[in-house]
Each structure stands twice: as C-alpha cells, then as structure tokens.
Amino acid sequence: MFDLAWSEILLVGIVALLVVGPKELPDLLRTVGRWMRKARMMASNFQSTFDQMMRDEELAKTRQDLERAMSGDPALPKPSYAANPRPQPEEEEDWDGDEVAHAVADVTKETDAAAKAAEAKAPAEAEKPPAGSTGA
C-alpha cells in the first residue's frame, strides 16, 4: 500500500524509539496495531456492504426484466441473435429442428467411431510388455 523498503521501516523504528522512548514503544505499537485492525475491519465491512448492494441491484434489475418479459412488455430490447446461431423469430416457422437431429446423429457417429477405435487399440496395447521391462 505504501511501498516501504526495509531500510525505511528501520529508519522509522529508530526515530520512534528515540522520540517515544523504549518504555512507551511497546504500548505505542500495540495502539497502532489496534487502530490498523479497526481500519481494516471498517474497509472490509464497507467493501462487503458495497458488494451486497451491487448484488441486490443486479438481482432487482434481472427480476424487473423477467417480469417485463413474462408480461410481454414491448419496452424490453429485442435479444441479439448475432451470437446465437438460432434463426430469427420470423424464420422459426420454417425451422423444424432437423438440423439439430442431423448434428446429434453426426456427433453420435463420430463418438461411436472413436470408441471402436479405442477398443481396437486397447487389446493391442495390453499384449505389449511395458517399456523398460525385461519380461522376467
């Protein structure tokens, strides 16, 4: 936070020892430690309160958007379909899901082929002795 080097901390300690004296120095350090602990607790409390307020605000906004969407309110912005490859709502009448069925079938074929290749490879590897073994 303050970016102090060890030499600077040592200099501050020596000055504090000369100004305060050796008898009161432990009490002074204890008091400074208590103040630092209180300051850290206050900062932590502020940060957690701020984070909670942000979560509450996001939740309220999401709830409001959901209520508008469920009521059919036209004030909601239309979703962007640029990131979603699904057809636009106007085109949905023509879209019957065959594309998904074909994609699932293709993935299933590829998965089955990979599984068969792994099964064929596994017995061949089981018959080979481990590398570095003498077989004795």
Secondary structure, DSSP 8 states (H G I E B T S, - for coil): -----HHHHHHHHHHHHHHH-TTTHHHHHHHHHHHHHHHHHHHHHHHHHHHHHHHHHHHHHHHHHHHHHHHT-TTS-----SS--S--GGGTTT--SHHHHHHHHHHHHHHHHHHHHHHHHHHHHHHS--TT----
